[in-house]
């Protein structure tokens, strides 16, 4: 997990600064253009990834023997990270992950899942690691189609629109 020395937590339009001890202080309300560009990039990537996952599931997942779109995208996410673009991973929000590696890790991921389960569509934090700033973001994944239960039978009784997971991002903030 990240060993951030400084994070700016942004949720529901409010910002606060926290250090490693998580002691809140008021932060400036000014918007950072570089952070806003990173947020826009997350929205772009999120639209692309989620649209592609739904298209793959719709057209290529027919039964339990089909390659799940989530598995295909985990391989894609590893390649994107190896090339140094950004880090991205699937996060479980049910407490019963399909893959244990999808369980939220300490810190940001657990805070993000908590916020998404409370109804937020997205959650992000700005973190400093090794002298560089990163946008950590998570976007909710609801069950959007009946085919989801082919592999995830425990989703069959989930109310429409409720988050069952998230896509977690770590993007460098570039000036």
N, C-alpha and C positions, 0 to 999 in steps of 0.2 A: 504494500500500500504506500501511498505517498507520505513522505515526511515533510509536510509543508511547514514553513516557518510563518507564513502569513496567508490567510484566506479571507476573501470578501464573500460573504454568504448573501445570495440574492434570492429572495422568495417572496412571492406575492407583492412585488413592488417595493419591498423594504430591503435595505442593505445594512449589514453590520460587519465590523472587522473582528476577527478572532485570531488569537495566537495559538501556539501549541497547547496551552492550558485551556483553550476554549473560553477565555474570559472576554465577554462582549464589550465593545466600545463603539461609540457612534462613528460612522464613516461619512465622508463627504458624499453629498447627493449627486455630484457631477457624474455624468455618463462618460465613460472612456470609449472613444471611437474604436480603438483596437478591440476592446471587449465586445462591442456591438457588432463588429465585423465577424468575430469568432462565433457569436450567437447566430448570426445570419448563416454562416457556414454550417453550423449544426442543423439549422432548419432545412437547408438544402440537402445535406447528407441524409437526414432523417426521412425526408420525402422520397429520395431516391431509394434508400434501403428498404423502407416499408412498402413502397409501391412494387419493387422487384420481388420481395418476399411473397406478397399477395399474388402477383402474376405467376410466379413459379408454382405456388401452391395450387392455384386455380387450374393451370394448364398441365402440370407434370406430376402432381401428387394424386395418385389414384387409390392407394391402399397402404397398409403398414409396411409393405416391401419397397415402396418408393423412397427415394432419397428425400428426406425432409428439407424444406427450404431453410430451416434454422441451422441444420448441419452444414448445408452448402455455404451459408453466410458466415458461419464460424470460421470456415476455411478462408473465405474472402477476407474477413476481418483480420486474420493472422497475416495474410499477405500484405494488406494495407499497412499494418503496423511494422512489418519487417522492412517495408520500403520507406518507412519514416514519415508517412503522411499524417497519421493520427492513430490513436488507440481507440478501439470500439469493442464492446462485448455485450452479449445478451445477459440480462439479469433476471432472476426469478423474483416474483413478488408474492407467490402463493405460500411459501414456506415448505413446499414439496417440489423441489426442482427436478425437471426431467433429467438433467445432467448435474451432478454435484458441483461441477466447476462453474455453473451459472448462479450459485448462491451469492448474494451480496457479501462483499468483504466489509471489514470494519470501516468506519469513517464515512466518507462521502457517499458511498453506495448505500449504506444502511439509512443514512439521513434522506437520501433521494427516494428510496423505496417507501419510507414512511410518509413523505410528502405526496408521492404519487397515489398511494393507497388512501390518503385523506382527500383525494379529488383533484390535485393539481395535475395538469397535463405535462408540465415540464418543471425541472428544477435544475439550478446550476450554481456553481461556486467558482470563484477565481482563486487559484492556488499558486504559490511560488515554490518552486522545487529547483535546487541547484542554481539559483539566481535567475531562472527563467519563469515566466508566467504561463499558466495553462488555464483553459476553461474546462472545467469538469461539468458535464451536463448529462441529464438522464431524461428520456422521453417515455411516456407511458405506452405500453403495448396492451390493448384490450383484445379479447377474442372477437375477431371480425368475420369469421366464416365457420360454417359447420365442419369443414374439413379439418379444422384445428384439433377436434376431438379424436381424429384417427390415431394420433400419437399421444395426445394429452387427454385421456378420458376424464381426468379429474377437473377439466374445464367445462364439462357439459352442463353443470348447474350454476355457472358463473353468470351473474346478471350482465346484460348487454352494456358495454361501455366501461365496465369495471376493469382496472388494470390487473393483469395476471403476470406482468413482467415489465421490463424496460430495456431500452437500448442505452447503454452508458458510453459516453464519449470523453476523451481527453485530447484536446486540441491545443497546440501551441498558440499563444496570443502574439501575433506579429504586428509590429508597429508600421 
